[in-house]
Amino acid sequence: MGEATRPHPAQVAAIEDLLANDEAITARVLGRVLEQYPRLRREYNAMIADEIDDEVDEATLAVERRLGISSLRLLPAIRDRSGLREVLGLGTVHVLTVEKGGRAYLGFELGCEWDDEHGAGVMIHGRRVVDLGGADHAFLAWIAQRDGGRSWEATDVAASSKGRRARTRTRG
């Protein structure tokens, strides 16, 4: 079994900042999702309507209309952050091996109604939302590097945890 490595100081700083400022960070993340939600909702609802047109016959749709129900699982209109709880949930927090200014980037992998297979992802640095997209946007190092972050190697962390000076490498 290999030697366990300690978290890089930039990772520790990022987690401490998240714990100390979770409400502000959550508000920023939800704010960014809310900005994009009308577009996501439009695209998703159009896709579902196209699929239903291909799969559900007109007689079924007529009965549903009379009963006031729908086989369409459309996304609801949402006007504030609290409404996002209906369609979004946190799945995984990623602590990246990319840092800027002594703080690692963090990613939130989210389960969401508009992409139940892949989910959504948000990358942050401190209290700033860096990117929002598919679930992989929560952990793709190149997104953080595009933002000016620098990667380090896992072996560098092990060396650093033994009191040696860690090397910093930029991957590109």
N, C-alpha and C positions, 0 to 999 in steps of 0.2 A: 504494500500500500504506500502511495506517495505521501510526501510531507504536505500537510495542510498549509496553505498560505493565508496570511492575514489580509484583510482588506487594505487596499491602497489608501493613504491619507485623504486623497481626493474623494474616494468613495465614502469614507466616514463623514467627511464634511458635507457631502450631498445628502446623506441620510439624516444627519443631525439637522440640516436646514429644512428638510421635508418634515421632520417631526415637530420642529419649532414653528413652522409656518404652514401647516397642512391646510388650514381653512383658506388662506390667501391663495395658495397654489391650486387648491380644488376649484376655487372661484374662477381663477384664470383659465384653467383647463376647460371647465364647463362653459365659460364664456366663449372660448374659441370653438368648441363643438356647436354651441348654439348659433354662432355666426354662420357656420357651414350647414346647419341642419336643414334649412329650407331647400337648398340644392340637393342634399342627400335624400330628403323626403320625396322631392319631385322625381328624381331619377329612380328611386326604389319603387314608388307607386306606379310609375309608367311601366317599369319592367314587370311588376306583378300583374297589372292590367293586361299587358300583352300575353303573358303566360295563361291567364284565365281565359282570354278570348280563344286561345287554341285548345283549351282543355274542358271548358264548361259550356254546355249547350244553352241555347237561348231559353228553353223551357225552364231549366233550373234557375237561371237568372231572374226570370219573370216571377217564379214562386218566391224566391228570396226577396224580391222587391215588395211583393204583397205582404210578406211576413215581417218586413223591416229588418231583415238580417242580410249578411253578405258573406260569401265564401272568400272574398278578398281580404287578405290580412294586410291592410294598408297602414302606413305609419300615421299617427295622429298629428294634428297641428300642435306645435309646442311654442309657447311664447316666452317662457322664463326657464331659468336653470333647474328649478325644482321639477318641472315637467320631464326633464331628461331622464329621471329615475325610472320612468315607464319603459324606456327603450335602450338604456345604457347601464352597464355595470363593470366594475373593476375586476379584472381577472388576475393579472400578474404585474408586479413592479420589477423592472429591469434596472440594474445598476451597471452602467456601461464601463468599459475600460478606456474611456476617452474623457479627457478633462480639459478645462479651460479655467484659468484664474484660480487653480487649487481646488476646484469642485468638479466632480464627475457629472456627466449627463445622466439623467434618469428617464426611463420610458415607462409608460402605462399602457399595458395591453388591455383592451376593453372588449367585452362582449356587447354586441349591439344588434338591434332588430334589422337594420338595413343590410347587414352582411353576417348572417348567423354562421356561415362556414368559416370565414377568415377573421372577422372582427375588425376592430378599429385600433389605431395606435396613436399615442401622443408622446412626443419627446420634449423634455424640458431641460433647461439649465437654470438653476436657481429658481426664481419665480417667473421666468420667461418661457413662454411656449415657443419652441423652436420649429416644430413641424406637427402636422396632423394628417393622417392618411390611413392606409390599411394597417393591420396589426403589426406588420414588419417595421413600420415607422417608429415603433417603440424601442427597437433594438438594433437597427442598422447603423453601424459605426460611421459609414460614409456620410450620413446625414449630420452627425455631430462634427465630423471633420470639415464638412462644407461650411459649418458655422464657425470654424476657427479652432475646434478642439484638437487635441493631440492625444494619440494612443500611446499606451505603454504595454509591454509584454508581461505575461503572468510570471515569467522567470525573474523579471525585474522587481516584481512585488516581493517574491520570496527572498531575493537578495537584500532588498530594502528592509524586510522584517528581521533580518539577521544583523542589522546595524551597518550594512554596506550602503554606499550611495547608489540609489537606483538610476538606471539609465532611462532616458526618455527618447522614444522613437516616434517619428511621424510616419504613418502609413498613408499611402495615397493612391 
